[in-house]
C-alpha cells in the first residue's frame, strides 16, 4: 500500500508540475522519438517480457505534433499500424485525444514526453528530436 501511495503522490506532483493546457500545447509541438514503454509498479517475468517485446516492436517510431493540431506517427520498416496522420486535440486536465484514443500527458518538457492511456497499459516515453512539428510529409 505504501508503494501505491508514493506512486500516487509522485504522479500527482508530476501532473501538477506538468503545465497548464496552454503551456502543454506549446511544449507538445515538435517531433518525438520513441524511447520505451515502462511501468512503475511491480512486474512479473511475463510482464517484463511483454514490455521488452513492446519496446522492440516500437523501435524507430517517431511522432509529431504541429501547431495546427495535426498529428503524425511514422515507423519506417516497422509496424504499419504505427504510420498515421490524424488531428489531435488537447483537453483540460492535460488529456490528449488522437482519433478515438484519449491519452493522459503525464509529463512534457523540453526533452521528454510521457503518456499514459489507462491502468491496464504501461506508460510510454518519448525523447524530443526537434521543436517545429512541421517536417516534410505533413499533409
Helices and strands as residue ranges (DSSP letters): H 2-18, H 21-28, E 30-38, H 45-57, E 62-65, E 70-74, G 80-82, E 84-91, E 95-98, E 101-108, E 112-116, E 123-130
